[in-house]
Amino acid sequence: MRERRKGLSVHRTLGSLLFAALLSGSLLYGIDYFYRNAMERGSALTGSFYIVAIIAALAVFVLLLFPANRPLKGIKNLLRWLLIIVAVVTVFGSGILWDLQGRMMYYPRPEDAGQTAKNQQIPGLERLTVTDKSGAQYGGWLWKNTPGKAGLILYFGGNAEYAASSVASVAKRKGADQAFRGYNYLMMDYPGYGNSQGEPGEESIYRMALATWDAVVAREDVDPDRIVIAAWSLGTGTATRLAAEKQPAGLVLMAPFYNGATLVNGFANKMLKGTPGAILGDEPFGPNDLLVRNRYRSDLYARQTPIHTLIVAASEDSMIPSHQAEKLAQEYDSNQFVMVEGSHFEPYYGEQALPAIVVYLQGIGGGAPALPEAPATTVSPAPVSAAPQPVTTAAP
């Protein structure tokens, strides 16, 4: 007797829907448990993960919905479950990869009331608030190093750096008033950091940067022709973009990366080293930025920036290898590249980097400065950890 071909039924539809929801929900719970306990990073149940879970559930539902009929019924069912496994792994894997890029790149730090109180006792420190076009507010600190109308160093920090501590560290450093003579110094907190509203990300940080630029050029104590954009580590991605659009008087990049794809590939290669994933080579995600959440196309912005740019890299930087800075320097029409000894922290106003930065600042408006001679003494490399550290532990 010929077998009757099976079709859709209410029971199969409801059963497929229930199984898909339970499978996706269980995986979502497992990821959340892993984040909370193994990674100690809090709940993973953000909006993006709910979207991932819904997409995975829909894929499983569709793959289960239609019954397998003869011939080759067993093989069809086997292929169906293989497709379900591939779909679930692909969707959730992409979601985890996307989420981890944000969690590992940004370390938001809330405002520290104690540091704020200390800053209020430091002469010349002024608290600022900037509002962007959408109404979002950002907090930061300005160090008034020069009376009257002066140049301004607009600084963008690393991934765990916040303004209250960073600006205070610079202001209190011995000899800083002379090193930055003729310039005031400003750092605004990224969205989600300090007292700034929003969530950190490439675009939200850039909106903050644009709002800050508009605010400072309108200040009476700022000479708009002597604004220098400076940045360290993560902040160099925003700095290169802002410099390409606004064409400031100067640009100082300390331990910069080439672009977001190169940065993510570097971290991934470091994490995969010694594992089976290492067979993927130096670029696990490839030379493109399709899988990169924060693209930071510094390489493209460099080609749009004609101003003379100072780039400082560290020879023993394991966080952002110096070859990325060297490669980025080649994209600028006019650049001064300085290599110092030490770790990722040394380019950030370290004893070897600061002389070149000082000469560069003094040369703003007077043509490209000459490279200063290297100091006779060297600085021992600062400790480097597996994850980026707050500048407060390593800043001068």
BALO-53945 format. One line per 5 residues: number of its first residue (from 1); for each residue x, z, y of C-alpha. Coordinates in steps of 0.5 Angstrom, whole numbers, plus 500, padded with zeros to 3 digits. Each point is the difference from the previous one (the first is absolute). Layout:
<nodes>
NUM = X/Z/Y; ...
</nodes>
This chain:
<nodes>
1 = 500/500/500; 503/498/507; 501/506/504; 496/501/507; 505/500/506
6 = 500/506/504; 498/500/507; 499/505/506; 496/506/499; 498/506/504
11 = 504/505/495; 506/496/501; 500/499/507; 499/508/501; 505/501/495
16 = 505/496/503; 499/503/507; 500/507/497; 507/499/496; 503/496/506
21 = 498/506/505; 502/505/495; 507/496/499; 501/499/507; 498/507/502
26 = 505/503/495; 506/496/502; 498/502/507; 500/508/498; 507/499/497
31 = 503/497/505; 498/505/505; 502/506/495; 507/496/500; 501/500/507
36 = 497/507/501; 505/503/494; 506/496/499; 501/497/507; 497/506/504
41 = 498/495/505; 492/502/500; 494/497/498; 501/492/499; 492/499/501
46 = 501/496/506; 495/495/502; 505/494/498; 500/503/493; 492/500/500
51 = 500/493/501; 505/499/495; 496/504/495; 494/496/502; 504/493/499
56 = 502/502/493; 493/503/498; 497/493/502; 506/496/496; 499/504/493
61 = 492/500/501; 500/492/500; 505/500/495; 496/504/495; 493/497/502
66 = 500/494/496; 500/501/493; 505/496/495; 497/495/495; 502/496/494
71 = 505/497/499; 506/504/501; 496/506/502; 505/505/498; 506/496/504
76 = 495/500/506; 499/507/500; 507/501/500; 502/496/505; 494/503/504
81 = 504/507/500; 506/497/501; 497/497/507; 497/507/501; 507/504/499
86 = 503/494/505; 495/501/505; 500/507/501; 508/501/500; 500/494/505
91 = 495/503/505; 502/507/499; 507/499/500; 500/496/506; 496/505/504
96 = 505/506/498; 505/495/502; 497/499/507; 498/507/501; 507/503/498
101 = 503/495/505; 496/504/506; 502/507/497; 507/499/499; 501/496/506
106 = 496/505/505; 501/508/500; 495/502/505; 502/507/503; 495/504/504
111 = 501/503/507; 505/506/499; 497/505/505; 507/504/500; 504/494/502
116 = 495/498/505; 501/507/503; 508/499/500; 499/494/503; 496/503/506
121 = 507/504/502; 504/494/500; 502/497/507; 498/493/501; 495/500/494
126 = 493/497/501; 494/499/495; 497/493/501; 493/497/497; 499/493/500
131 = 493/497/499; 500/493/497; 494/495/501; 496/502/494; 500/507/503
136 = 505/503/495; 505/505/503; 507/501/498; 504/506/502; 508/500/501
141 = 505/503/504; 505/498/506; 506/503/502; 502/499/507; 507/499/501
146 = 500/496/506; 497/502/507; 496/495/503; 499/493/498; 504/499/494
151 = 501/496/493; 496/502/494; 502/500/493; 494/499/496; 502/502/493
156 = 496/499/493; 502/505/495; 501/500/492; 494/502/495; 500/507/501
161 = 502/501/507; 496/503/505; 500/500/508; 501/507/501; 505/502/496
166 = 504/493/501; 500/500/507; 502/507/501; 506/499/495; 502/494/505
171 = 499/504/506; 504/506/498; 506/497/497; 506/501/504; 502/495/504
176 = 494/496/499; 498/500/508; 507/496/501; 499/496/494; 493/497/502
181 = 502/501/508; 495/495/504; 495/501/494; 494/504/498; 498/500/493
186 = 493/500/497; 497/500/493; 493/499/498; 497/503/493; 497/495/495
191 = 493/500/499; 499/506/495; 506/503/503; 501/506/504; 494/500/505
196 = 498/492/499; 494/498/498; 499/495/494; 503/498/493; 507/497/500
201 = 501/493/498; 504/494/503; 494/498/505; 498/507/502; 507/501/502
206 = 501/494/504; 493/501/504; 503/507/502; 507/496/502; 496/496/504
211 = 496/505/503; 506/504/502; 504/494/503; 494/499/504; 500/507/502
216 = 507/501/502; 501/493/504; 495/503/505; 503/507/501; 504/500/507
221 = 506/504/496; 501/494/496; 504/494/502; 497/494/496; 506/496/500
226 = 504/505/496; 496/502/494; 504/500/494; 496/500/493; 504/505/495
231 = 498/501/493; 503/503/494; 498/498/492; 493/499/500; 499/500/507
236 = 504/493/501; 494/496/497; 496/502/506; 505/500/505; 502/492/498
241 = 493/498/500; 499/504/507; 507/497/503; 498/493/498; 493/500/504
246 = 502/504/506; 508/498/501; 503/507/502; 506/501/503; 504/502/494
251 = 498/501/492; 504/505/496; 499/500/493; 503/506/495; 500/499/493
256 = 495/494/500; 497/496/494; 499/493/500; 492/499/499; 495/504/496
261 = 501/496/493; 507/501/500; 499/508/502; 495/501/494; 504/495/495
266 = 506/505/502; 496/506/498; 497/497/494; 507/498/497; 503/507/502
271 = 494/503/496; 500/495/494; 508/501/499; 501/502/493; 493/498/498
276 = 497/494/496; 498/498/507; 507/499/502; 500/493/497; 496/498/506
281 = 506/499/504; 502/502/507; 493/498/502; 494/503/495; 495/497/505
286 = 503/494/502; 503/497/506; 493/499/503; 495/506/503; 494/498/496
291 = 500/507/497; 503/504/506; 495/504/504; 504/501/506; 503/493/501
296 = 504/502/507; 503/493/501; 506/502/504; 504/494/498; 495/496/503
301 = 499/504/506; 508/500/501; 500/492/501; 495/501/505; 504/505/504
306 = 506/497/505; 502/507/503; 507/503/498; 499/504/494; 504/506/497
311 = 499/501/493; 504/506/496; 500/501/493; 503/505/495; 505/498/494
316 = 497/505/495; 493/500/502; 496/500/493; 494/500/504; 500/494/503
321 = 506/496/498; 505/498/506; 499/492/497; 493/500/503; 502/502/507
326 = 506/495/500; 495/495/497; 495/501/506; 506/500/505; 501/493/498
331 = 493/498/502; 501/502/508; 503/495/504; 504/506/504; 502/506/496
336 = 505/505/500; 501/503/493; 503/507/498; 502/502/493; 501/508/500
341 = 502/504/494; 495/505/497; 493/500/498; 493/498/502; 500/505/506
346 = 507/499/503; 497/494/504; 495/504/503; 505/502/506; 505/503/496
351 = 507/501/502; 502/493/498; 494/496/502; 499/504/507; 506/497/504
356 = 498/493/499; 493/502/502; 502/503/506; 504/494/502; 494/495/498
361 = 495/504/505; 505/500/506; 501/493/499; 492/499/501; 500/495/506
366 = 507/498/500; 501/496/494; 502/501/493; 504/506/499; 507/500/496
371 = 500/503/494; 503/507/501; 506/502/495; 499/504/494; 501/508/501
376 = 506/503/497; 496/505/496; 494/498/495; 494/504/498; 499/502/493
381 = 494/497/497; 493/504/501; 497/502/493; 495/494/498; 494/502/496
386 = 495/495/495; 495/500/506; 501/499/507; 501/507/504; 497/503/506
391 = 505/498/506; 500/508/502; 505/501/494; 505/495/502; 499/498/507
396 = 506/502/505
</nodes>
